[in-house]
Amino acid sequence: MGTFGGHALPGCFFLFIGLWHVIQIYRRYYQCKRDNLIYTTSTWFPIDCCCGKLKEFPVEVVVKIFLISVAFSLEIFTGSHHGVFDSPGNEQHATMFFFFGVTGVFEILLYYKASFPPLLNYVGYTLSFSVEFVLFKFHLHGRSDMDVLLHTLLLFVIGACILSVLVEMKYQHHVLASLTSNYVIMVQGSWFLHIGFILYNPIPGAVAWDQESHRQMMSVTSYFAWHTGFNLLIIVIIGTVISYIYRKKYGYEDEDSTAMKRLIHTNSNGQTIVNMNDDSEEEAEF
């Protein structure tokens, strides 16, 4: 990753996946509200525009595995000289991509109902982010102060990714847990991109950052805070737009109406049933 492209590739990957998941999480959430169903999260989402069996096939997972395989191959290729692989940095990057690729394989196997624990995909992502954390923690020896600061802030985000995935695994019916995990993934992606522009700016004539300037390092921490706020703003805007679409176009009902539907319903004999307690089967007929 000692180039702009090396930071832009994983940055775009994390940012795109996070954005895609946020959109699909909101869509699923409002569809569940509209249909009076319980929201359940997942680590991948079907692509509705596909036809036939592809509509339910994990196309997203296949694309992820393909992109990760390309990134892995590029790290091996660029780290080899005269037929010998001799780049420890590329070795670490390839290792990171490998673990995310293996997690994608877990998702495919679970889709085909392989005999694995049902939450293996979440365990895989927890392991992948943990490996990424360890690799970057010991990736900074001999670097400039600016480089160390940039990647230390990245470590904070990776740690948040680990915790958020574990929370999402625990609370699979809470939309906030799903949004939080993908929020920190988006922050990781946008910060990866910003690191690339600071350390390896590809714009011709761009002024290079002073790698030892304390003043510029103070600015870096401010930029990082802006990334956290900007990505949160994007998620709020996406949620607002999708909520408006479902209210106007699909006519989903608000939470009070949905709760009332669950409380009062009509049985097959036309009798009105009132559920007296959500935690019991006690009902009253009228």
SERO-4910 file (N, C-alpha, C, O; in steps of 0.05 Angstrom, whole numbers):
BEGIN
 pado doro    nc1    nc2    nc3   cac1   cac2   cac3    cc1    cc2    cc3    oc1    oc2    oc3
  Met    A     16    -24      0      0      0      0     17     25      0      7     47      6
  Gly    A     43     23     -7     60     46     -6     56     64    -30     75     76    -39
  Thr    A     32     65    -41     25     82    -64     -3     93    -59    -17     84    -41
  Phe    A    -11    113    -76    -38    123    -74    -58    101    -80    -78     98    -67
  Gly    A    -53     86   -102    -71     65   -109    -74     43    -88    -95     32    -84
  Gly    A    -52     38    -73    -53     19    -52    -72     27    -29    -82      9    -15
  His    A    -76     53    -26    -95     62     -5   -123     67    -17   -143     63     -4
  Ala    A   -123     75    -43   -149     80    -56   -165     55    -60   -190     55    -58
  Leu    A   -152     33    -66   -166      8    -72   -182     -2    -48   -206     -6    -50
  Pro    A   -169     -6    -24   -185    -15     -1   -204      7      8   -225      1     19
  Gly    A   -196     33      5   -213     54     13   -239     55     -3   -261     57      9
  Cys    A   -237     52    -29   -262     52    -46   -278     27    -39   -303     28    -39
  Phe    A   -264      4    -34   -278    -21    -28   -295    -18     -3   -319    -24     -3
  Phe    A   -283     -9     19   -297     -6     44   -319     15     42   -341     11     52
  Leu    A   -314     37     28   -333     59     26   -357     50      9   -380     55     16
  Phe    A   -352     36    -13   -374     26    -30   -391      5    -15   -416      7    -16
  Ile    A   -378    -14     -2   -393    -34     13   -410    -22     35   -433    -29     39
  Gly    A   -398     -3     49   -413     10     71   -437     25     60   -459     23     72
  Leu    A   -434     40     39   -456     55     27   -478     36     17   -502     40     22
  Trp    A   -470     15      3   -489     -4     -8   -505    -17     15   -529    -20     13
  His    A   -491    -25     36   -505    -37     58   -524    -18     73   -546    -26     81
  Val    A   -515      7     76   -533     26     89   -559     29     74   -581     30     86
  Ile    A   -557     32     47   -581     34     31   -599     10     34   -623     12     37
  Gln    A   -587    -14     33   -603    -39     35   -614    -43     63   -636    -54     66
  Ile    A   -599    -34     83   -609    -37    111   -634    -20    114   -654    -29    125
  Tyr    A   -634      5    105   -657     23    106   -680     11     91   -703     11    100
  Arg    A   -675      1     67   -696    -11     50   -709    -34     65   -734    -36     66
  Arg    A   -693    -52     75   -704    -75     89   -719    -67    114   -741    -78    120
  Tyr    A   -709    -47    128   -722    -38    153   -750    -27    147   -769    -34    160
  Tyr    A   -752    -10    126   -778      2    120   -797    -18    107   -821    -15    109
  Gln    A   -786    -37     92   -803    -58     82   -815    -75    104   -838    -82    103
  Cys    A   -799    -80    125   -809    -95    148   -830    -79    163   -850    -90    172
  Lys    A   -826    -53    166   -846    -36    179   -872    -36    163   -893    -37    174
  Arg    A   -869    -35    136   -892    -34    119   -908    -61    120   -932    -60    121
  Asp    A   -894    -83    121   -906   -109    121   -911   -121    148   -919   -144    151
  Asn    A   -905   -105    169   -909   -114    197   -892   -139    203   -901   -159    215
  Leu    A   -866   -138    195   -848   -160    199   -825   -151    217   -821   -127    222
  Ile    A   -810   -170    228   -787   -164    245   -762   -161    228   -756   -178    212
  Tyr    A   -749   -139    231   -724   -134    216   -702   -153    226   -698   -158    250
  Thr    A   -687   -164    206   -664   -181    212   -641   -173    194   -644   -170    170
  Thr    A   -618   -170    206   -595   -161    191   -581   -184    176   -589   -207    179
  Ser    A   -562   -178    159   -546   -198    145   -520   -185    136   -517   -160    136
  Thr    A   -501   -201    129   -475   -191    120   -473   -186     90   -454   -175     80
  Trp    A   -494   -193     75   -496   -187     47   -525   -184     40   -543   -193     54
  Phe    A   -530   -171     17   -558   -165      9   -562   -173    -20   -544   -168    -37
  Pro    A   -585   -184    -27   -591   -190    -55   -594   -165    -72   -600   -144    -61
  Ile    A   -589   -168    -98   -592   -146   -116   -618   -149   -131   -621   -168   -148
  Asp    A   -637   -132   -126   -664   -135   -136   -667   -132   -166   -685   -143   -178
  Cys    A   -648   -118   -178   -650   -113   -207   -642   -138   -223   -647   -139   -247
  Cys    A   -631   -158   -210   -624   -183   -224   -649   -199   -230   -670   -195   -217
  Cys    A   -647   -216   -250   -670   -231   -259   -668   -260   -250   -646   -271   -246
  Gly    A   -691   -273   -247   -692   -302   -241   -679   -309   -215   -682   -295   -195
  Lys    A   -664   -331   -216   -650   -340   -191   -629   -321   -182   -621   -322   -158
  Leu    A   -618   -305   -200   -597   -286   -192   -607   -266   -172   -592   -253   -158
  Lys    A   -634   -262   -171   -645   -242   -153   -640   -249   -124   -637   -231   -107
  Glu    A   -638   -275   -118   -633   -284    -90   -605   -295    -87   -596   -300    -65
  Phe    A   -590   -297   -109   -563   -307   -108   -544   -285    -96   -549   -262   -101
  Pro    A   -524   -293    -80   -506   -273    -68   -487   -261    -88   -463   -265    -86
  Val    A   -497   -246   -107   -480   -233   -127   -460   -214   -113   -437   -212   -121
  Glu    A   -470   -200    -92   -452   -182    -78   -427   -197    -67   -405   -187    -69
  Val    A   -432   -221    -57   -409   -236    -45   -390   -244    -67   -366   -243    -64
  Val    A   -400   -253    -90   -383   -261   -112   -366   -237   -122   -342   -240   -127
  Val    A   -379   -214   -124   -364   -190   -132   -342   -183   -111   -320   -176   -119
  Lys    A   -349   -186    -85   -329   -181    -65   -305   -200    -67   -282   -191    -65
  Ile    A   -311   -225    -71   -289   -245    -73   -272   -239    -97   -248   -242    -96
  Phe    A   -285   -231   -120   -270   -225   -144   -251   -201   -140   -227   -202   -146
  Leu    A   -262   -179   -128   -246   -155   -123   -223   -161   -104   -201   -151   -107
  Ile    A   -229   -176    -83   -208   -183    -63   -187   -200    -76   -163   -197    -70
  Ser    A   -195   -218    -94   -175   -235   -108   -157   -219   -125   -133   -224   -127
  Val    A   -169   -198   -139   -153   -181   -155   -132   -165   -138   -109   -163   -145
  Ala    A   -142   -154   -116   -124   -139    -98   -102   -157    -87    -79   -149    -85
  Phe    A   -109   -182    -79    -90   -201    -69    -68   -207    -90    -45   -207    -84
  Ser    A    -77   -211   -115    -59   -217   -136    -40   -194   -142    -17   -198   -148
  Leu    A    -51   -170   -141    -35   -146   -147    -13   -143   -125      9   -135   -131
  Glu    A    -20   -148   -100      0   -146    -79     22   -166    -83     46   -160    -79
  Ile    A     15   -191    -91     36   -211    -96     53   -204   -120     77   -207   -120
  Phe    A     40   -194   -141     54   -187   -166     74   -164   -162     97   -165   -170
  Thr    A     63   -142   -149     80   -118   -145    102   -123   -124    121   -108   -123
  Gly    A     98   -143   -107    118   -149    -86    139   -169    -95    157   -176    -80
  Ser    A    137   -178   -120    156   -198   -131    176   -184   -150    168   -168   -166
  His    A    201   -191   -147    222   -180   -164    240   -203   -174    252   -217   -158
  His    A    241   -205   -201    257   -226   -213    248   -254   -203    264   -272   -199
  Gly    A    221   -257   -200    210   -283   -193    211   -289   -163    204   -311   -155
  Val    A    221   -270   -147    223   -275   -118    205   -255   -103    207   -231   -108
  Phe    A    188   -265    -86    171   -247    -70    187   -238    -45    193   -254    -28
  Asp    A    193   -212    -44    211   -202    -23    201   -176    -11    218   -159     -3
  Ser    A    175   -172     -9    164   -147      2    147   -153     27    125   -163     24
  Pro    A    158   -149     51    142   -154     75    117   -137     77     96   -146     87
  Gly    A    118   -112     66     94    -96     66     72   -108     49     49   -109     58
  Asn    A     79   -116     25     59   -129      8     49   -155     20     26   -163     17
  Glu    A     67   -169     34     59   -194     48     36   -188     68     17   -204     70
  Gln    A     39   -166     83     19   -160    103     -7   -152     90    -29   -160     98
  His    A     -6   -136     68    -30   -128     54    -44   -152     42    -69   -154     44
  Ala    A    -29   -170     30    -41   -194     18    -54   -211     40    -75   -223     35
  Thr    A    -42   -212     63    -54   -227     85    -81   -216     93   -100   -231     98
  Met    A    -82   -189     95   -108   -176    101   -129   -183     81   -151   -191     88
  Phe    A   -123   -180     55   -142   -187     34   -150   -216     35   -174   -223     30
  Phe    A   -132   -234     41   -137   -262     42   -159   -268     63   -178   -283     57
  Phe    A   -158   -257     86   -177   -263    107   -205   -252    100   -225   -265    105
  Phe    A   -206   -229     88   -232   -219     79   -243   -237     56   -268   -241     55
  Gly    A   -226   -247     39   -235   -265     19   -246   -291     30   -266   -302     20
  Val    A   -233   -302     51   -242   -326     63   -270   -322     76   -287   -340     75
  Thr    A   -274   -298     87   -301   -292     98   -322   -293     76   -344   -302     81
  Gly    A   -315   -283     53   -334   -285     30   -340   -313     23   -363   -320     16
  Val    A   -320   -331     24   -325   -360     19   -344   -371     40   -361   -387     34
  Phe    A   -341   -362     66   -359   -371     87   -388   -363     79   -407   -379     83
  Glu    A   -392   -339     69   -419   -330     62   -431   -347     40   -455   -354     40
  Ile    A   -414   -355     20   -424   -372     -1   -432   -399     10   -453   -410      3
  Leu    A   -416   -411     27   -421   -437     38   -447   -436     55   -463   -455     55
  Leu    A   -451   -415     70   -475   -412     86   -500   -409     68   -521   -419     75
  Tyr    A   -496   -396     46   -519   -393     27   -528   -420     17   -552   -425     13
  Tyr    A   -508   -438     12   -515   -464      2   -520   -484     26   -520   -508     22
  Lys    A   -524   -473     50   -533   -488     73   -512   -510     81   -519   -532     87
  Ala    A   -487   -502     79   -466   -521     88   -468   -525    118   -479   -508    133
  Ser    A   -457   -546    128   -459   -553    156   -439   -537    173   -420   -547    184
  Phe    A   -445   -511    175   -429   -493    191   -447   -478    211   -471   -477    207
  Pro    A   -435   -468    232   -451   -452    251   -464   -428    236   -451   -417    218
  Pro    A   -489   -420    243   -503   -400    228   -490   -372    229   -495   -356    210
  Leu    A   -474   -366    249   -462   -339    251   -432   -339    243   -417   -322    251
  Leu    A   -424   -359    228   -396   -361    220   -387   -337    203   -364   -330    205
  Asn    A   -406   -325    188   -398   -302    172   -391   -278    190   -372   -264    184
  Tyr    A   -405   -275    212   -398   -253    231   -371   -259    245   -355   -241    249
  Val    A   -367   -284    252   -342   -292    264   -319   -286    244   -297   -277    251
  Gly    A   -324   -292    218   -304   -288    198   -297   -258    195   -273   -251    193
  Tyr    A   -317   -241    196   -311   -212    194   -297   -202    219   -280   -184    217
  Thr    A   -305   -212    242   -291   -204    266   -261   -212    265   -244   -197    272
  Leu    A   -256   -237    255   -228   -246    252   -213   -229    232   -190   -222    236
  Ser    A   -227   -222    209   -214   -207    188   -205   -179    198   -183   -170    193
  Phe    A   -223   -165    212   -217   -139    223   -196   -141    245   -179   -123    248
  Ser    A   -196   -163    260   -176   -167    281   -148   -170    268   -128   -159    278
  Val    A   -147   -186    247   -122   -190    233   -112   -164    221    -88   -157    222
  Glu    A   -131   -148    209   -124   -122    198   -112   -104    220    -93    -90    215
  Phe    A   -124   -105    244   -115    -88    266    -86    -96    274    -69    -78    277
  Val    A    -81   -122    276    -54   -131    284    -34   -123    263    -12   -114    269
  Leu    A    -41   -127    238    -22   -121    216    -15    -92    215      9    -85    212
  Phe    A    -34    -74    218    -28    -46    218    -15    -36    243      0    -16    243
  Lys    A    -21    -50    265     -8    -42    290     23    -45    288     38    -28    299
  Phe    A     32    -65    274     61    -70    271     70    -65    243     88    -78    232
  His    A     57    -45    231     64    -37    203     78    -11    202     84     -1    180
  Leu    A     83      2    225     91     30    225    120     34    234    128     57    238
  His    A    135     13    237    163     16    247    179     32    227    180     26    203
  Gly    A    193     53    237    210     69    221    195     90    204    208    103    187
  Arg    A    169     93    207    154    113    192    156    140    204    165    144    227
  Ser    A    149    161    188    148    188    198    126    192    218    108    176    220
  Asp    A    128    214    234    107    219    254     80    222    241     60    213    252
  Met    A     79    235    218     53    239    204     42    212    196     18    207    200
  Asp    A     58    195    185     49    168    176     39    152    200     18    139    198
  Val    A     53    153    222     45    139    246     18    149    256      0    133    263
  Leu    A     14    176    256    -11    187    266    -34    179    248    -55    171    258
  Leu    A    -30    180    222    -51    173    203    -60    144    207    -84    139    208
  His    A    -42    126    210    -49     98    213    -58     91    242    -72     72    246
  Thr    A    -50    107    261    -60    103    288    -90    110    289   -105     96    302
  Leu    A    -97    132    276   -126    138    274   -141    117    260   -164    110    266
  Leu    A   -128    105    239   -141     83    225   -145     59    243   -165     45    242
  Leu    A   -125     54    261   -128     32    281   -152     36    298   -166     17    305
  Phe    A   -158     61    306   -182     66    323   -207     57    308   -225     45    319
  Val    A   -208     64    282   -232     56    266   -234     26    263   -256     15    265
  Ile    A   -211     13    258   -212    -16    255   -221    -29    281   -236    -48    281
  Gly    A   -212    -19    304   -221    -29    330   -251    -25    333   -265    -43    343
  Ala    A   -261     -2    324   -290      2    325   -305    -17    306   -327    -26    312
  Cys    A   -293    -25    284   -305    -44    266   -308    -71    280   -328    -85    277
  Ile    A   -287    -79    295   -288   -105    309   -311   -105    329   -327   -124    330
  Leu    A   -313    -84    345   -334    -82    365   -362    -81    353   -380    -94    362
  Ser    A   -365    -65    331   -391    -62    319   -401    -87    306   -425    -93    307
  Val    A   -383   -103    294   -391   -129    283   -401   -148    304   -420   -162    301
  Leu    A   -387   -148    327   -395   -165    349   -422   -156    360   -439   -173    367
  Val    A   -427   -130    362   -453   -120    371   -475   -128    351   -497   -136    359
  Glu    A   -469   -125    325   -489   -132    305   -495   -162    306   -518   -170    302
  Met    A   -475   -178    311   -480   -207    313   -498   -213    336   -514   -232    335
  Lys    A   -495   -198    358   -512   -202    382   -540   -192    378   -559   -205    386
  Tyr    A   -543   -169    366   -569   -156    363   -577   -155    333   -576   -134    321
  Gln    A   -584   -178    322   -589   -180    294   -616   -167    286   -620   -163    262
  His    A   -633   -161    304   -659   -149    298   -660   -119    304   -682   -107    303
  His    A   -637   -108    310   -636    -79    316   -623    -65    292   -599    -69    286
  Val    A   -638    -48    279   -627    -34    256   -604    -16    263   -586    -12    247
  Leu    A   -604     -4    287   -583     14    295   -556     -1    296   -535     11    289
  Ala    A   -556    -26    305   -531    -42    305   -521    -46    277   -496    -44    272
  Ser    A   -538    -51    258   -530    -55    230   -518    -29    218   -498    -29    205
  Leu    A   -532     -7    224   -523     19    213   -496     27    225   -479     38    212
  Thr    A   -492     21    251   -467     29    264   -444     14    253   -423     26    248
  Ser    A   -446    -12    248   -424    -27    237   -416    -18    210   -393    -16    203
  Asn    A   -436    -11    193   -430     -1    166   -421     28    166   -407     37    148
  Tyr    A   -429     43    186   -419     70    190   -389     70    194   -374     85    181
  Val    A   -379     53    212   -350     53    217   -335     42    193   -312     49    189
  Ile    A   -348     24    178   -335     14    154   -332     36    134   -312     38    120
  Met    A   -353     53    131   -351     76    114   -329     96    123   -314    106    106
  Val    A   -327    100    149   -306    118    159   -278    106    152   -260    121    144
  Gln    A   -276     80    155   -250     67    148   -244     72    119   -221     78    112
  Gly    A   -264     69    102   -259     73     73   -252    101     66   -232    105     51
  Ser    A   -266    121     76   -260    148     69   -233    157     81   -219    173     69
  Trp    A   -227    146    105   -201    154    117   -178    141    102   -156    153     99
  Phe    A   -182    116     92   -161    104     75   -155    122     51   -132    126     44
  Leu    A   -177    132     38   -173    149     15   -158    175     23   -140    183      8
  His    A   -165    186     45   -152    211     54   -122    206     60   -105    223     54
  Ile    A   -116    183     72    -88    177     77    -72    176     51    -50    185     50
  Gly    A    -85    164     31    -71    163      5    -65    190     -7    -44    195    -18
  Phe    A    -85    209     -3    -80    236    -14    -59    251      2    -44    267     -9
  Ile    A    -57    246     28    -38    260     45     -9    249     40      9    265     37
  Leu    A     -6    223     38     20    211     36     29    209      7     53    211      1
  Tyr    A     11    204    -12     18    198    -40     -1    213    -59    -13    201    -76
  Asn    A     -3    239    -56    -22    255    -71    -16    252   -101      6    259   -110
  Pro    A    -35    242   -117    -31    237   -146    -36    262   -163    -30    262   -187
  Ile    A    -46    284   -151    -52    308   -166    -26    322   -174    -10    329   -156
  Pro    A    -21    327   -199      3    340   -208      6    368   -195    -13    384   -195
  Gly    A     29    374   -185     34    401   -174     24    404   -145     26    426   -134
  Ala    A     12    383   -133      2    386   -106     25    389    -86     46    377    -89
  Val    A     21    407    -67     41    412    -46     43    388    -27     22    380    -16
  Ala    A     66    378    -23     70    355     -5     67    363     24     74    385     32
  Trp    A     56    345     40     53    351     69     80    348     82     96    331     75
  Asp    A     84    364    103    108    362    119    104    339    139     88    342    157
  Gln    A    119    318    135    115    294    151    122    297    181    114    280    197
  Glu    A    136    318    188    144    322    216    131    347    228    139    355    250
  Ser    A    113    360    214    101    385    224     80    379    244     60    366    239
  His    A     83    390    268     63    386    290     38    400    283     16    391    289
  Arg    A     40    423    270     16    439    263     -1    423    242    -25    422    245
  Gln    A     12    411    223     -3    396    203    -15    370    215    -36    361    206
  Met    A     -1    359    234    -12    335    247    -36    342    264    -55    326    266
  Met    A    -37    367    275    -61    376    288    -84    378    269   -107    372    275
  Ser    A    -78    387    245    -99    389    224   -109    361    216   -133    358    211
  Val    A    -92    342    216    -99    314    209   -121    304    228   -140    291    220
  Thr    A   -117    309    254   -137    300    274   -164    313    269   -185    301    273
  Ser    A   -163    339    261   -189    352    255   -202    340    231   -226    336    230
  Tyr    A   -186    334    210   -197    321    186   -210    294    193   -231    287    182
  Phe    A   -197    280    211   -208    254    219   -235    257    232   -254    242    226
  Ala    A   -237    278    249   -263    283    262   -284    290    241   -307    282    243
  Trp    A   -276    306    220   -295    312    199   -304    288    184   -327    286    176
  His    A   -287    268    181   -295    243    167   -317    230    183   -336    220    172
  Thr    A   -314    229    209   -334    215    225   -361    230    223   -382    217    221
  Gly    A   -360    256    223   -385    272    221   -397    271    193   -421    268    190
  Phe    A   -380    272    173   -390    272    145   -403    246    138   -425    245    126
  Asn    A   -391    223    146   -403    197    141   -429    194    156   -448    181    145
  Leu    A   -431    204    180   -456    202    195   -478    219    181   -501    210    179
  Leu    A   -470    242    170   -489    259    156   -500    244    131   -523    246    125
  Ile    A   -482    231    117   -490    215     93   -511    194    101   -531    191     87
  Ile    A   -506    180    123   -525    159    131   -552    171    138   -573    160    132
  Val    A   -552    194    152   -577    207    159   -592    216    134   -616    213    132
  Ile    A   -578    227    114   -591    236     89   -602    212     75   -625    214     65
  Ile    A   -587    190     73   -597    167     59   -623    156     73   -642    150     60
  Gly    A   -622    155     99   -645    146    114   -670    164    110   -692    154    108
  Thr    A   -665    190    109   -687    209    105   -700    205     78   -724    205     75
  Val    A   -683    203     57   -693    199     30   -709    173     27   -731    173     16
  Ile    A   -698    151     37   -712    126     35   -737    125     51   -757    114     42
  Ser    A   -737    138     75   -761    139     91   -783    155     76   -806    147     76
  Tyr    A   -775    177     63   -794    193     48   -806    177     25   -830    178     20
  Ile    A   -789    162     11   -798    146    -12   -819    125     -3   -839    122    -16
  Tyr    A   -813    111     19   -831     90     28   -857    102     39   -878     89     37
  Arg    A   -856    125     51   -880    138     61   -898    147     38   -922    143     39
  Lys    A   -886    159     17   -902    170     -5   -910    150    -26   -932    149    -35
  Lys    A   -891    133    -33   -895    114    -55   -908     88    -47   -926     78    -60
  Tyr    A   -899     77    -24   -908     51    -16   -928     53      8   -941     33     14
  Gly    A   -930     76     20   -950     80     40   -946     63     65   -966     53     76
  Tyr    A   -921     59     74   -917     43     98   -928     60    121   -927     85    120
  Glu    A   -937     47    142   -949     60    165   -928     66    186   -907     53    187
  Asp    A   -934     86    203   -915     93    224   -914     72    245   -930     53    245
  Glu    A   -896     75    264   -892     55    285   -916     51    302   -922     28    311
  Asp    A   -931     72    308   -955     69    325   -976     52    312   -988     36    325
  Ser    A   -980     57    285  -1000     41    271   -991     12    269  -1008     -6    272
  Thr    A   -965      7    265   -955    -20    264   -958    -34    291   -967    -57    292
  Ala    A   -952    -20    312   -955    -32    339   -985    -38    344   -991    -59    356
  Met    A  -1003    -21    335  -1031    -26    339  -1040    -51    323  -1058    -66    333
  Lys    A  -1029    -55    300  -1036    -79    284  -1028   -104    299  -1043   -124    299
  Arg    A  -1005   -103    312   -996   -126    328  -1013   -130    352  -1017   -153    361
  Leu    A  -1024   -108    363  -1040   -110    388  -1068   -120    382  -1079   -136    397
  Ile    A  -1080   -110    360  -1107   -117    354  -1108   -129    326  -1098   -118    307
  His    A  -1120   -153    324  -1123   -166    298  -1149   -182    298  -1162   -185    318
  Thr    A  -1155   -192    275  -1181   -207    271  -1174   -236    264  -1158   -242    247
  Asn    A  -1187   -255    278  -1182   -283    273  -1199   -293    249  -1213   -277    237
  Ser    A  -1196   -319    243  -1210   -330    220  -1240   -330    222  -1254   -332    202
  Asn    A  -1251   -328    247  -1279   -327    251  -1291   -299    251  -1315   -295    255
  Gly    A  -1274   -279    245  -1283   -252    245  -1284   -239    272  -1293   -216    274
  Gln    A  -1274   -252    292  -1273   -240    319  -1248   -222    322  -1227   -229    312
  Thr    A  -1252   -201    336  -1230   -182    342  -1214   -193    366  -1226   -198    387
  Ile    A  -1188   -196    362  -1170   -207    383  -1152   -184    393  -1140   -170    377
  Val    A  -1151   -181    419  -1133   -161    431  -1112   -176    447  -1118   -191    465
  Asn    A  -1087   -172    439  -1065   -185    453  -1059   -169    479  -1051   -146    477
  Met    A  -1064   -181    502  -1061   -167    527  -1033   -165    537  -1027   -147    552
  Asn    A  -1015   -182    527   -987   -182    537   -970   -193    515   -974   -215    505
  Asp    A   -949   -177    507   -931   -186    485   -916   -211    493   -908   -226    475
  Asp    A   -911   -216    518   -894   -238    527   -910   -263    534   -899   -283    543
  Ser    A   -936   -262    529   -953   -286    536   -972   -290    513   -973   -275    494
  Glu    A   -987   -311    515  -1007   -318    495  -1035   -310    503  -1055   -318    491
  Glu    A  -1037   -293    524  -1063   -284    535  -1076   -265    515  -1063   -245    508
  Glu    A  -1100   -271    506  -1114   -254    487  -1143   -252    496  -1153   -269    510
  Ala    A  -1155   -230    488  -1184   -226    494  -1199   -224    468  -1190   -212    449
  Glu    A  -1223   -237    468  -1239   -237    444  -1263   -219    448  -1273   -217    471
  Phe    A  -1272   -206    426  -1296   -189    427  -1314   -195    404  -1335   -183    401
***
